[in-house]
Amino acid sequence: MLSKRIIPCLDIKDGRTVKGVNFLDLIDAGDPVEQAKIYADQGADELVFLDITATSDKRKTMVELVTKVAKQINIPFTVGGGISSVDDAYIALQSGADKVSINSAAVRNPDLLNECAAKFGNQCIVLAVDAKQINGQWLVHLVGGRKATTIDLFDWVKEAVDRGAGEILFTSMDHDGTKNGFANKELSKLSKMVNVPIIASGGAGSMQHFKETFDDGLADAALAASVFHFGQIGIPELKNYLDKNNINVRLT
């Protein structure tokens, strides 16, 4: 059985790590290079770096910052934000990323998933999906959650996997930053629907929430930000808790 993964997320704005609630009211959460090293040293399984304003600012991902972070860590590293072409993905991978996360650009040009998977392999391509429940339907949102679409979350994930996405990072905008737990019902549905790993994102507030998303949400990995950034949950303590609760995790 594959180990369940714990993944800290660095949401980057103006070169700093930030965190908000429901994608709003962002506050400073520290220096990403320092945080990356700490998380790697603490036993994080992977690290995700999301340049959350690259798309809205119509610019590319901060390559220099990606390179600095990559030099500090020895764990798999996913980079996203502003990646809208095969060339953008290539630059991120050359700068030290192991995987690229594609969100808004894939919705606007689904063929981008096919092209990136063909060039770099499915294992390098993460589809990031930000979705919110509106009138009972989970709808995909773009540009860091700022722009609603009429695209159904589950239809889009299925299409994306068919096109070559090797992993799904699903963030529930309704749960983001609330610390009330992950969207386990939706995560479970996604996990049963496609045969690629599903990363749970949005809602972590306690160690029990991580256990629940692995048990009930059938998630392959759990991503969190503020509970790690502000020291509410330590990664070694979390992994020990999960191990004692029969969740298979990699212990350092």
N, C-alpha and C positions, 0 to 999 in steps of 0.2 A: 504493500500500500504506500502510495506517495505521501510524503509529509505535507501537512497543511502549512501554508506560508504566512508569515507576519510581515507586512510591508508598510513602513512609514512613507508618508507622502509629503513632499516639499512642494507646496503651491507657491510659485515665485511671481512677485510683482516688483518691478524696479530693482531687481537684484537682491531682494530680501524675501524670506519666507513669511507668508501671511496666512491668516485663517479667519473665516467668517462663519455665519450661520445662514443656512439656506442660500448660500452663494452671495450673501450681502454682508455689509458692515465689517469689512476686512480690517484686521489689526495685525501689527507687526508680531512675528513669532520667532525672529532670530536670524542668524547668519547661516545660509544653506550649506556652505562648505564645512563649517564647524559641525553642524548638525549631522551631515552625512557621515563624517568620520565617527562621531559618537554612536550613531545607530549601527554602523557596520561593526564597531568594536563590541557593542552590546548583544550582538547576535541576530540582528534583523536578517531575514532571508533574502530580501531584495529591497531596492529603493526606487521610488517613482518620483520624477522631477517634472512638474507641469508648469510651464510658463503661461500662466492663466490669462494674461492680457495680450499675448502675441497676436492672436487672431483678431481681437477687437481693435488693436492698435495697427493692424495690417502690416506686421513686421515678422521677421523670422525669429526662431528660438535663439536665446543668448548662448552662442557657441562657446565663448570664452569661459562663461560660468559653468557650462556643462563639462568642459575639459578640466577645470579646477576640481569639480566634485568627483569626477571619474578617477582622478589621481589619488584621491583620499580613501577610496573604498576598494574592496576586493569581493564584492557581491554583485549579482546581476542588477543592472541599472537600466531603467526604462525612462525615456525622455519624450515629452509631448508638449504641444503648444506651438502653433504656427507652422506645423509640418503639412505642406499642401502639395508636395510633388515628390517624385522619386529622388530628385537631387537633394531636396531638404532632408529626406530620410537618410540618404547616403552621408551627408555632412554630419548629422547627429551620430550615426554609427561610427564614423571616422573619428569623431571627437571623444569617443569613449563609451557611448551608449551600447548596450547589448540588444535592446529592443526599442522600437519607436511606437509611440501611442498616437493614433490618428483619430480625430473626432469630427469636427465640423467639415473639414475638407473631404472626408469620406462620404458624408451625406450629400455634399454638393457634386461630388464626382466619384461615384461608387467604383468606377474602373480603377481608381488609385489603389484600392486594396488588391485587386488582381495584379496590377503592375508591380507593386512593392513586394507582394508575396512571391511573384515569379523571379524577381531579381535577388531578394535577400532571404527567401524562405519563410514559410508560415510562422516558424518559431520566433521570428523577429518582429512580427506585426501584431500589435495590440489595438483592438478597437475600443476606444473609450466612448461610453454612452452616458450622457446626462439626461435623466428623464424625470418627469413629474406627472402625478396623477391629476387629470383634468376631466371632470364629469365621468369618472369611473374608468377612464382609459389612460394608460401610461404613454405619454407622448414625449418624443425626443426633443431636446432643446439644444440650440447651437450657441456659439460664441460665448463660451463660459457660462452657459445657462441663461443668457440674456434674450435669446430669440426662440420663441416657441415654433414648433412645426406641427403638422397634422400626421406625422409619421409614427406608427405604432412601434413601441419598444421591441416587442417580440418578433414582429415581422422584420424589422431592421436587423436585429441580431442574427436571425436565421440567414438572411441574405448575405450579411457581412461574412459569416463563417463559410458560406458556400463560395464566396469570392476569394477567400484566403486568409481571413483573420484567424490567427492562431491562439488568441486569448481575448477574453472580454472583460473589460473593467467597467462595471456598472455602478454608477453613482446615483442614488436616489436623492433628488433635490429636496424632497419632502423630509428626509431624514437627516440631511447634511448638517452637521454642527449641533444637532439637537441633543445628542448623547442619550437618546432613548432606544437605541438598538438599530440593527440593520433591517433592510426590507426583505426579510427572510422568505416570505411567501413568493415574491417575485424572483428572488435568487434561486429558489428551489425549482421554479418553473423553467427558468433559463438553463439551469444545470441539467434538467431532464430532457431539454429540447435539443441541445447541441452537444457535440462530443469534444469540445475544447474547454480548457480551464476557465472558471468564472472567478473573478476577483470582486469581493463585496466591498463597497465603499459608501460611506455616509451613515452616521448614526452611532458610532462606537462611543460608549460612555463608561463601560465597566468591563472587567475581565469576563464576566458572564455573557456579555453580548458577543464576544468573540466565540465562546463555546457554542452559543445558540446559532450563530451563523454557519458554523461548521456542521453542527448536528441537524438543525432544522432547515437552514438555507442551502445545505449541501455545497457550500462554497469551497473552492479549492484554496483560496487565499483571502485574507482580510486586510484591507488597507485602512489606515487611520492617520490622523494628523494631530489635532489639538491635544488629545490625551497623551500623546508622546511628547509633543513640543513643550507642553507646560508641566511635564513631570507627574501627571496624574496616574499614569500606568507606566511601569518600567518593563522593557522587553524581556529581560531575564525572568522577572517575577511572573509575567504573563505566560511565558512558555512553561515555566514550572507548574503553574496553575492548570494549564491545558493538559500537560502531560499527566498530572494527577487525576484529571477528569477524562482520561482515556481518549484524548485527542492526540493523534500521532504528529509530533512536531520535532524539528531538529534542535537538539539541545547542544549548547557549546561546551 
